[in-house]
Amino acid sequence: MPTIRKAAVAKATLLDPKAGVWREAEAVKLQLQPTPVAMQPSKYIRETYDQSAVGAVRELEVRALHNGSEIFWRLEWPDPTRDDDVSEANRFADGVAVMFPFGEDAPLITMGSQAQPVNQWHWRADLEKPYNVTTAGLGTTYRTPESFIEARAVWEGGRWAVVLARPLKTPDPDNHVPFQPGQTVKAAFCVWEGSNQERAGLKSYTPLWTEFTLEA
């Protein structure tokens, strides 16, 4: 099980995707697969989208650290185009998200259920700030008024590197999964390739939860 190591490093440094401290974090290589078009809430998408065209990004490198009060996720993947301009109707932004279950048995493929919702941190290349959402099944996304999430991103050499960070605990544990040093953290990941017309439920994702140990 990968370890999210504790690092006595300033927040500003940990937020930097190019900071040297990230070389000391354990790297986890994850394979992604396309989301099933047949499960999309939109009838238009289900009837018009070719399944073979979905899921341009197939690999993701994940590293994570914490400093005792905040947790940081560094996500890196190949992307030959930087898509951060959505000024035209047929243009979509690159993006990445981390998802955490509120309960032990939350279903990943449906992004949770009414009994077992999930929490997602979502970064998009065209937005100034990442946002926090909760979902309790397909088509139930709720964006919270506050996110408490920060992000820094770098695109160079045909690759994105994004750091997402949040306090281990927030004033709103019902909408923000809390973390505790020493616990096991389950996480899943999604990537959107804007130049491939990916948006909303059209994306690449990890089909299984990955477990991490949060170092005490």
N, C-alpha and C positions, 0 to 999 in steps of 0.2 A: 504493500500500500504506500503510495507516495506521501511524503511528509511536507507539510507547509511549515517551513522552518521559521523560528523567531529570529528577527534581525534587529539589532539595536542601531537602526539607521534612520535618519531624518525622513519625514514624510515626503518632502520635496524630491529627495533622491529616489525613493521607492516609486514615486509616480512617473519617473523618467524611464521610458521603455529602453533607452540606450545606456542606462546606468550600469556600471561594472558589477554591482551587487547582484544583478540578475543572473550572472554567470555562475553564481554560487547556489542558485535555487535549482532544485531537482526538476528536470525537464520530462514531461510526459507527452509522448507522441500519440495522438488520437486519430483514428480513421472516421471520416464523416460519410454519411449517405444521404441521398435526396429524400425530402419528405414526400409521403405518398399523395399524389394529386387527388386520388379518389376520396381522401379524408378531408379535403379543404372545405371550409364552411360555405364558400362562394360557389353557387351553381355554375356561374360563368366560367370560373377557373376549372372546375371539374370537367366541364364539357368541351373546353377549348384548348387546354394546355396539354402539351406532349410530355409524358412522364420522363422520357429520355433527355429532355432539355433542362430538367431541374437538377440543382445540386452541382454547380460548377466547381466548388471548393471541396476537396476530398481529404485534406489533412490539416491538422491543427496542432501546434505546439503550445502546451500549457505549462506555466510556471506560477507558483504562488508563494508569498511570504506574508508574515505579519509582524507588527512591532509592539504587540502587547495591547494595543488599543484599536488598531485598524488592520484590515486584511486587504491584500493587494493581489490581483490576478493579472498576469501578463500573458496575453494571447497573441500568437504570431502565425500567419498563414500566407501562402503565395497568392498574389493577385496582380496580374500584369497591367491592370488599369486602375487608376485612382478615380473613383466615382463619388464625388462630394458636391456635385452640382445637379439639383433637381428642378432647375428653372423651367424645363420643358416637361410636358405631360408624360412623355414616354421615356423619361430618364429617372433612374432609381439609385439610391445611395447604397454604398457598401455598409455592412454592419456586422456586429457580433454581439452575442449575449451569453450570459452565464445564468443557469437556472438551478434553484435549490428547492428541495421539497420541504414543506412544513411538517409532513408526517412521514413515517418510515416507509410506507407502501404506496406513495403517490405514483400513479402511472405516468411515465414519461411521454409516450407516444401521443397522448391526448392533452399534454401539458396540465396534468392534474385532473382532479375530479371534484365534485361538490363535497365529498367527505375528506378528500386529501388534496388541497390546493397546493400550488407551487408559487415561488417568488422568482422573478427574472430581472436581471440588470441588463439594460439594453443600450448599446452605443451605436449611433449612426454617424457616418462621416459628414453629413450635411447639417448636423445639429450642434449647437454650442455645448450643451450639457447632456449627459446620459440620463435616462429615466428609469424609474422603478415600476414594475407591473406585477400584479398577481393574477393568476388564472386558475379556474376551477373546471377545466375542460375546454374543448375547442370552441372558439367563438365567444369566450367569456372574459377577454382581457380587460383588466381595470388598471388604468394608469393612476398611481397615487399622486396627490398634490405635491408631496415632498419626496425626494429620492435619497438624499444624504450621500449620493454616489458622486465621485469625481473620476475624471478620465483624462489621460494624455495619449496621443496617438502619433505615430510616425509612419509615413509611407515612403519607402525608398528601395531601389533595386528590385522592384516588382514584388515587394512584400509589405504587408501591414504588420505593425507591432503596436498593440493597444494595452494600456494598463487601466484596469478598473479598480477603484478602491472605495471602501466604506467602513465606518466604525463597526467594530465587532457587534455592538448592540446599539439600537436606536430607541427613541421614545415611542415607537409604534411597532411592537413585535408582532402584531396581527398582520401587518403588511410587509414586514422586513424580517426575514429569517435571522434570528440571533445566532451568534457564534460564541464558543467558549473554548479557551485553550485547553488542550487535552482531549477534546472530543473528536469523533469521526465526522467529517463533512462529506455529504454527497453532492455532486455537481454534474450538470450536463451542459452542453455547449451547442450554439447555433451560429452559422455564418451565412450572410447574405452577399451575393455577388451582383452589384447593381447593374453592371454592363450585360449581365445575363437576364435582365428583367426580373430579378428576384426581389420580392417584397412580401410583407405580411407572412402568410404560412408557406410561401415558396422559398425554400432555403435548404442548406445542408445542416445536418445535425448528428450528434452522437446518439446512437440508438439505445445505449445503456448508461445508467448512472456510473460515475467514477467516484470511488471513495478515496478521501485524503485524510491523513491524521494531522490535526492542528497541534503543533508542538507546544507543550506547556512552558 
